[in-house]
Amino acid sequence: MKSYTEHLWFNTSKRIEFINITDKVEQAVKKSGIKEGIVLVNAMHITASVFINDDESGLIEDYKGWLAKLVDPKGYYKHNLTGEDNAYAHLMRTIMGREVVVAITSGKLDFGPWEQIFYGEFDGQRKKRVMVKVIGE
């Protein structure tokens, strides 16, 4: 059993942003040399997310609107009484999830139709990272 770890770094231009990172994860899988196994991709910050879905611009905008309905970025939150202003980002991260695991078959991500890996940033404009851990043979 082998493993390979790589960190992807992001500094988004917007506070809330979605980035397709599928190509970067595919590159890490290729560098690992692993042909059969799994890849774990997880956000290493409590105000960011990694998730799988379709890369369609209307859907990305739907996510933004849906999350804003569930969690008002300008709402009153006790966490913000500590001097922070990002309680909404913690809640959005909980909704969207921390990580994904994808099978690797014949050295490639084994996706269903239209599946792509996204980094979801909810408190951006500062440096954050995603861990890619490839495990297998």
N, CA and C atoms as a LAMMPS dump frame, in Angstrom:
ITEM: TIMESTEP
0
ITEM: NUMBER OF ATOMS
411
ITEM: BOX BOUNDS ff ff ff
-5.0000000000000000e+02 5.0000000000000000e+02
-5.0000000000000000e+02 5.0000000000000000e+02
-5.0000000000000000e+02 5.0000000000000000e+02
ITEM: ATOMS id mol type element x y z
1 1 1 N 0.848 -1.184 0
2 1 2 C 0 0 0
3 1 3 C 0.89 1.242 0
4 2 1 N 0.588 2.164 -0.905
5 2 2 C 1.327 3.424 -0.996
6 2 3 C 0.386 4.577 -0.655
7 3 1 N 1.001 5.698 -0.3
8 3 2 C 0.21 6.913 -0.133
9 3 3 C 1.013 8.103 -0.636
10 4 1 N 0.275 9.129 -1.028
11 4 2 C 0.869 10.359 -1.549
12 4 3 C 0.001 11.512 -1.048
13 5 1 N 0.646 12.568 -0.56
14 5 2 C -0.083 13.736 -0.061
15 5 3 C 0.391 14.988 -0.776
16 6 1 N -0.563 15.817 -1.148
17 6 2 C -0.267 17.111 -1.761
18 6 3 C -1.248 18.13 -1.192
19 7 1 N -0.782 19.352 -1.008
20 7 2 C -1.653 20.43 -0.548
21 7 3 C -1.864 21.433 -1.677
22 8 1 N -3.117 21.797 -1.883
23 8 2 C -3.486 22.826 -2.856
24 8 3 C -3.772 24.098 -2.07
25 9 1 N -3.284 25.218 -2.536
26 9 2 C -3.465 26.488 -1.834
27 9 3 C -4.36 27.415 -2.644
28 10 1 N -5.223 28.131 -1.93
29 10 2 C -6.164 29.058 -2.564
30 10 3 C -6.178 30.373 -1.809
31 11 1 N -6.305 31.457 -2.553
32 11 2 C -6.536 32.783 -1.993
33 11 3 C -7.56 33.423 -2.927
34 12 1 N -8.825 33.263 -2.599
35 12 2 C -9.882 33.697 -3.506
36 12 3 C -10.025 35.213 -3.523
37 13 1 N -10.556 35.717 -4.629
38 13 2 C -10.757 37.157 -4.76
39 13 3 C -12.08 37.6 -4.128
40 14 1 N -12.988 36.637 -3.903
41 14 2 C -14.285 36.943 -3.301
42 14 3 C -14.417 36.209 -1.976
43 15 1 N -15.317 36.682 -1.157
44 15 2 C -15.547 36.043 0.138
45 15 3 C -16.206 34.676 -0.046
46 16 1 N -17.178 34.575 -0.959
47 16 2 C -17.83 33.306 -1.265
48 16 3 C -17.545 32.984 -2.723
49 17 1 N -16.929 31.816 -2.938
50 17 2 C -16.514 31.455 -4.29
51 17 3 C -16.457 29.937 -4.414
52 18 1 N -16.718 29.441 -5.62
53 18 2 C -16.644 28.015 -5.912
54 18 3 C -15.634 27.799 -7.027
55 19 1 N -14.69 26.878 -6.81
56 19 2 C -13.625 26.622 -7.771
57 19 3 C -13.61 25.135 -8.115
58 20 1 N -13.634 24.833 -9.401
59 20 2 C -13.519 23.45 -9.858
60 20 3 C -12.052 23.041 -9.711
61 21 1 N -11.775 22.054 -8.866
62 21 2 C -10.402 21.612 -8.619
63 21 3 C -10.139 20.213 -9.172
64 22 1 N -11.03 19.718 -10.012
65 22 2 C -10.892 18.369 -10.548
66 22 3 C -9.542 18.166 -11.232
67 23 1 N -9.123 19.101 -12.069
68 23 2 C -7.846 18.962 -12.78
69 23 3 C -6.676 18.858 -11.809
70 24 1 N -6.692 19.653 -10.749
71 24 2 C -5.608 19.626 -9.765
72 24 3 C -5.573 18.286 -9.027
73 25 1 N -6.739 17.736 -8.711
74 25 2 C -6.8 16.439 -8.044
75 25 3 C -6.321 15.345 -9.009
76 26 1 N -6.73 15.418 -10.273
77 26 2 C -6.27 14.447 -11.271
78 26 3 C -4.748 14.48 -11.408
79 27 1 N -4.16 15.673 -11.377
80 27 2 C -2.705 15.798 -11.462
81 27 3 C -2.029 15.133 -10.264
82 28 1 N -2.602 15.323 -9.072
83 28 2 C -2.035 14.695 -7.87
84 28 3 C -2.119 13.175 -7.967
85 29 1 N -3.24 12.665 -8.461
86 29 2 C -3.389 11.211 -8.626
87 29 3 C -2.334 10.702 -9.609
88 30 1 N -2.126 11.403 -10.688
89 30 2 C -1.12 10.998 -11.674
90 30 3 C 0.276 10.992 -11.052
91 31 1 N 0.617 12.062 -10.302
92 31 2 C 1.933 12.139 -9.644
93 31 3 C 2.142 11.008 -8.652
94 32 1 N 1.065 10.558 -8.024
95 32 2 C 1.165 9.516 -7.002
96 32 3 C 1.593 8.174 -7.579
97 33 1 N 1.274 7.946 -8.833
98 33 2 C 1.582 6.66 -9.452
99 33 3 C 0.628 5.547 -9.05
100 34 1 N -0.362 5.868 -8.266
101 34 2 C -1.32 4.865 -7.786
102 34 3 C -2.345 4.588 -8.881
103 35 1 N -2.553 3.313 -9.173
104 35 2 C -3.472 2.907 -10.238
105 35 3 C -4.822 2.45 -9.712
106 36 1 N -4.845 1.86 -8.524
107 36 2 C -6.083 1.367 -7.908
108 36 3 C -6.105 1.818 -6.454
109 37 1 N -7.158 2.544 -6.066
110 37 2 C -7.228 3.012 -4.692
111 37 3 C -8.295 4.065 -4.517
112 38 1 N -8.007 5.01 -3.63
113 38 2 C -8.931 6.104 -3.361
114 38 3 C -8.144 7.399 -3.186
115 39 1 N -8.853 8.497 -3.383
116 39 2 C -8.289 9.801 -3.079
117 39 3 C -9.255 10.519 -2.138
118 40 1 N -8.705 11.031 -1.067
119 40 2 C -9.435 11.861 -0.108
120 40 3 C -9.057 13.302 -0.401
121 41 1 N -10.062 14.148 -0.551
122 41 2 C -9.835 15.57 -0.795
123 41 3 C -10.601 16.331 0.264
124 42 1 N -9.891 17.046 1.144
125 42 2 C -10.622 17.76 2.19
126 42 3 C -10.083 19.161 2.454
127 43 1 N -11.038 20.03 2.757
128 43 2 C -10.72 21.409 3.115
129 43 3 C -10.074 21.404 4.494
130 44 1 N -8.989 22.121 4.63
131 44 2 C -8.259 22.172 5.891
132 44 3 C -8.605 23.428 6.695
133 45 1 N -9.766 23.998 6.422
134 45 2 C -10.231 25.192 7.12
135 45 3 C -11.71 25.031 7.442
136 46 1 N -12.142 25.551 8.568
137 46 2 C -13.517 25.34 9.032
138 46 3 C -14.527 26.288 8.409
139 47 1 N -14.072 27.062 7.425
140 47 2 C -14.994 27.935 6.691
141 47 3 C -14.916 27.666 5.188
142 48 1 N -14.501 26.451 4.834
143 48 2 C -14.41 26.05 3.433
144 48 3 C -14.902 24.621 3.294
145 49 1 N -15.207 24.233 2.063
146 49 2 C -15.808 22.934 1.799
147 49 3 C -15.207 22.303 0.552
148 50 1 N -15.294 20.984 0.473
149 50 2 C -15.02 20.262 -0.758
150 50 3 C -16.23 19.39 -1.017
151 51 1 N -16.742 19.421 -2.251
152 51 2 C -17.933 18.646 -2.588
153 51 3 C -17.892 18.248 -4.056
154 52 1 N -18.766 17.335 -4.443
155 52 2 C -18.856 16.87 -5.829
156 52 3 C -20.212 17.25 -6.393
157 53 1 N -20.174 17.808 -7.605
158 53 2 C -21.416 18.076 -8.326
159 53 3 C -21.091 18.414 -9.768
160 54 1 N -22.071 18.857 -10.485
161 54 2 C -21.971 19.222 -11.899
162 54 3 C -21.347 20.616 -12.024
163 55 1 N -20.476 20.794 -12.999
164 55 2 C -19.868 22.108 -13.254
165 55 3 C -20.733 22.864 -14.256
166 56 1 N -21.812 23.418 -13.762
167 56 2 C -22.747 24.172 -14.586
168 56 3 C -22.979 25.507 -13.896
169 57 1 N -22.771 26.607 -14.607
170 57 2 C -22.777 27.942 -13.99
171 57 3 C -24.097 28.272 -13.304
172 58 1 N -25.216 27.856 -13.872
173 58 2 C -26.504 28.115 -13.228
174 58 3 C -26.611 27.404 -11.89
175 59 1 N -26.099 26.188 -11.83
176 59 2 C -26.123 25.429 -10.573
177 59 3 C -25.248 26.094 -9.512
178 60 1 N -24.095 26.596 -9.927
179 60 2 C -23.211 27.296 -8.977
180 60 3 C -23.934 28.511 -8.4
181 61 1 N -24.625 29.272 -9.234
182 61 2 C -25.39 30.428 -8.747
183 61 3 C -26.546 29.965 -7.846
184 62 1 N -27.166 28.835 -8.183
185 62 2 C -28.222 28.277 -7.335
186 62 3 C -27.688 27.941 -5.947
187 63 1 N -26.478 27.373 -5.881
188 63 2 C -25.87 27.082 -4.578
189 63 3 C -25.744 28.362 -3.751
190 64 1 N -25.23 29.403 -4.367
191 64 2 C -25.045 30.666 -3.648
192 64 3 C -26.372 31.185 -3.1
193 65 1 N -27.412 31.175 -3.927
194 65 2 C -28.726 31.646 -3.489
195 65 3 C -29.329 30.761 -2.417
196 66 1 N -29.219 29.456 -2.586
197 66 2 C -29.764 28.495 -1.625
198 66 3 C -29.075 28.638 -0.271
199 67 1 N -27.737 28.735 -0.283
200 67 2 C -27.006 28.891 0.975
201 67 3 C -27.375 30.2 1.669
202 68 1 N -27.537 31.284 0.914
203 68 2 C -27.904 32.578 1.503
204 68 3 C -29.296 32.529 2.132
205 69 1 N -30.182 31.692 1.586
206 69 2 C -31.505 31.526 2.196
207 69 3 C -31.426 30.728 3.49
208 70 1 N -30.549 29.73 3.5
209 70 2 C -30.399 28.897 4.698
210 70 3 C -29.605 29.6 5.801
211 71 1 N -28.596 30.361 5.391
212 71 2 C -27.684 31.017 6.334
213 71 3 C -27.458 32.449 5.864
214 72 1 N -28.074 33.402 6.511
215 72 2 C -27.949 34.812 6.143
216 72 3 C -26.545 35.32 6.498
217 73 1 N -25.726 35.667 5.497
218 73 2 C -24.381 36.161 5.8
219 73 3 C -24.364 37.42 6.68
220 74 1 N -25.45 38.169 6.689
221 74 2 C -25.512 39.394 7.499
222 74 3 C -26.361 39.205 8.766
223 75 1 N -26.708 37.966 9.064
224 75 2 C -27.552 37.671 10.217
225 75 3 C -26.83 37.864 11.548
226 76 1 N -27.607 37.76 12.611
227 76 2 C -27.063 37.87 13.968
228 76 3 C -26.609 36.486 14.419
229 77 1 N -25.337 36.375 14.819
230 77 2 C -24.783 35.112 15.294
231 77 3 C -23.933 35.381 16.533
232 78 1 N -24.084 34.575 17.542
233 78 2 C -23.317 34.74 18.787
234 78 3 C -21.818 34.615 18.549
235 79 1 N -21.429 33.769 17.604
236 79 2 C -20.005 33.628 17.28
237 79 3 C -19.392 34.985 16.915
238 80 1 N -20.154 35.822 16.245
239 80 2 C -19.635 37.122 15.815
240 80 3 C -19.389 38.073 16.98
241 81 1 N -19.934 37.769 18.148
242 81 2 C -19.688 38.598 19.33
243 81 3 C -18.246 38.47 19.816
244 82 1 N -17.513 37.476 19.313
245 82 2 C -16.104 37.27 19.69
246 82 3 C -15.175 38.191 18.916
247 83 1 N -15.734 38.983 17.993
248 83 2 C -14.919 39.84 17.143
249 83 3 C -14.811 39.309 15.724
250 84 1 N -15.253 38.092 15.506
251 84 2 C -15.289 37.512 14.166
252 84 3 C -16.516 38.023 13.424
253 85 1 N -16.521 37.846 12.121
254 85 2 C -17.712 38.194 11.338
255 85 3 C -18.058 37.075 10.359
256 86 1 N -17.635 35.841 10.7
257 86 2 C -17.765 34.745 9.744
258 86 3 C -18.587 33.557 10.242
259 87 1 N -19.454 33.774 11.196
260 87 2 C -20.27 32.652 11.704
261 87 3 C -21.028 31.992 10.562
262 88 1 N -21.562 32.797 9.654
263 88 2 C -22.297 32.252 8.521
264 88 3 C -21.434 31.256 7.738
265 89 1 N -20.123 31.532 7.597
266 89 2 C -19.221 30.679 6.826
267 89 3 C -19.056 29.318 7.483
268 90 1 N -19.008 29.296 8.81
269 90 2 C -18.926 28.017 9.53
270 90 3 C -20.181 27.176 9.262
271 91 1 N -21.33 27.83 9.273
272 91 2 C -22.594 27.13 9.047
273 91 3 C -22.699 26.628 7.604
274 92 1 N -22.277 27.459 6.642
275 92 2 C -22.313 27.033 5.239
276 92 3 C -21.407 25.831 5.014
277 93 1 N -20.257 25.837 5.648
278 93 2 C -19.33 24.709 5.525
279 93 3 C -19.971 23.426 6.04
280 94 1 N -20.695 23.53 7.163
281 94 2 C -21.353 22.343 7.721
282 94 3 C -22.384 21.794 6.739
283 95 1 N -23.1 22.669 6.066
284 95 2 C -24.107 22.247 5.085
285 95 3 C -23.449 21.572 3.883
286 96 1 N -22.374 22.147 3.371
287 96 2 C -21.75 21.663 2.14
288 96 3 C -20.763 20.522 2.367
289 97 1 N -20.287 20.347 3.58
290 97 2 C -19.4 19.224 3.88
291 97 3 C -17.928 19.573 3.833
292 98 1 N -17.156 18.693 4.426
293 98 2 C -15.727 18.904 4.596
294 98 3 C -14.89 18.262 3.509
295 99 1 N -15.308 17.08 3.006
296 99 2 C -14.423 16.294 2.162
297 99 3 C -15.187 15.412 1.191
298 100 1 N -14.429 14.865 0.251
299 100 2 C -14.956 13.845 -0.645
300 100 3 C -13.917 12.733 -0.753
301 101 1 N -14.398 11.552 -1.071
302 101 2 C -13.546 10.405 -1.371
303 101 3 C -13.973 9.905 -2.748
304 102 1 N -12.99 9.713 -3.631
305 102 2 C -13.271 9.247 -4.984
306 102 3 C -12.418 8.012 -5.252
307 103 1 N -13.017 7.009 -5.861
308 103 2 C -12.278 5.814 -6.264
309 103 3 C -11.322 6.152 -7.403
310 104 1 N -10.199 5.424 -7.41
311 104 2 C -9.236 5.518 -8.505
312 104 3 C -9.214 4.153 -9.173
313 105 1 N -9.466 4.137 -10.473
314 105 2 C -9.465 2.91 -11.254
315 105 3 C -8.584 3.127 -12.482
316 106 1 N -7.619 2.255 -12.664
317 106 2 C -6.682 2.369 -13.795
318 106 3 C -6.007 3.745 -13.818
319 107 1 N -5.7 4.294 -12.63
320 107 2 C -4.981 5.558 -12.521
321 107 3 C -5.8 6.807 -12.745
322 108 1 N -7.12 6.643 -12.836
323 108 2 C -7.992 7.81 -13.096
324 108 3 C -9.115 7.893 -12.068
325 109 1 N -9.607 9.12 -11.843
326 109 2 C -10.763 9.309 -10.973
327 109 3 C -11.951 8.569 -11.587
328 110 1 N -12.624 7.781 -10.777
329 110 2 C -13.732 6.95 -11.259
330 110 3 C -15.047 7.633 -10.904
331 111 1 N -15.453 8.566 -11.762
332 111 2 C -16.63 9.403 -11.556
333 111 3 C -17.858 8.865 -12.266
334 112 1 N -19.021 9.299 -11.784
335 112 2 C -20.256 9.149 -12.525
336 112 3 C -20.355 10.282 -13.536
337 113 1 N -21.371 10.233 -14.399
338 113 2 C -21.526 11.287 -15.405
339 113 3 C -21.6 12.677 -14.762
340 114 1 N -20.87 13.612 -15.323
341 114 2 C -20.891 15.029 -14.963
342 114 3 C -20.235 15.355 -13.624
343 115 1 N -19.782 14.368 -12.866
344 115 2 C -19.212 14.66 -11.547
345 115 3 C -17.875 15.398 -11.654
346 116 1 N -17.729 16.411 -10.819
347 116 2 C -16.526 17.23 -10.718
348 116 3 C -16.308 17.545 -9.24
349 117 1 N -15.072 17.831 -8.869
350 117 2 C -14.742 18.165 -7.484
351 117 3 C -14.608 19.689 -7.375
352 118 1 N -15.263 20.237 -6.361
353 118 2 C -15.24 21.684 -6.137
354 118 3 C -14.686 22.035 -4.759
355 119 1 N -13.995 23.169 -4.726
356 119 2 C -13.624 23.827 -3.481
357 119 3 C -14.638 24.94 -3.275
358 120 1 N -15.314 24.936 -2.14
359 120 2 C -16.269 25.983 -1.8
360 120 3 C -15.678 26.864 -0.723
361 121 1 N -15.502 28.12 -1.026
362 121 2 C -14.943 29.097 -0.079
363 121 3 C -16.062 29.975 0.444
364 122 1 N -16.15 30.111 1.759
365 122 2 C -17.221 30.899 2.369
366 122 3 C -16.71 32.077 3.195
367 123 1 N -15.397 32.164 3.382
368 123 2 C -14.793 33.277 4.127
369 123 3 C -13.44 33.578 3.484
370 124 1 N -13.472 33.932 2.217
371 124 2 C -12.256 34.021 1.418
372 124 3 C -11.48 35.3 1.553
373 125 1 N -10.638 35.496 0.573
374 125 2 C -9.724 36.617 0.464
375 125 3 C -8.567 36.489 1.445
376 126 1 N -8.242 35.236 1.764
377 126 2 C -7.032 34.938 2.529
378 126 3 C -6.588 33.532 2.179
379 127 1 N -5.346 33.197 2.473
380 127 2 C -4.742 31.939 2.053
381 127 3 C -5.335 30.752 2.82
382 128 1 N -5.775 29.737 2.054
383 128 2 C -6.315 28.508 2.636
384 128 3 C -5.854 27.319 1.809
385 129 1 N -5.991 26.117 2.402
386 129 2 C -5.502 24.938 1.692
387 129 3 C -6.488 23.782 1.708
388 130 1 N -6.256 22.905 0.748
389 130 2 C -6.996 21.657 0.607
390 130 3 C -5.961 20.543 0.578
391 131 1 N -6.208 19.466 1.326
392 131 2 C -5.315 18.314 1.314
393 131 3 C -5.846 17.276 0.329
394 132 1 N -4.935 16.739 -0.482
395 132 2 C -5.247 15.628 -1.377
396 132 3 C -4.394 14.457 -0.918
397 133 1 N -5.041 13.375 -0.479
398 133 2 C -4.338 12.187 0.018
399 133 3 C -4.751 11.009 -0.859
400 134 1 N -3.787 10.452 -1.589
401 134 2 C -4.019 9.335 -2.495
402 134 3 C -3.496 8.071 -1.826
403 135 1 N -4.325 7.036 -1.765
404 135 2 C -3.948 5.791 -1.095
405 135 3 C -4.304 4.619 -2.009
406 136 1 N -3.37 3.684 -2.156
407 136 2 C -3.656 2.5 -2.956
408 136 3 C -2.399 1.848 -3.469
409 137 1 N -2.549 1.118 -4.556
410 137 2 C -1.441 0.377 -5.183
411 137 3 C -1.204 0.868 -6.591
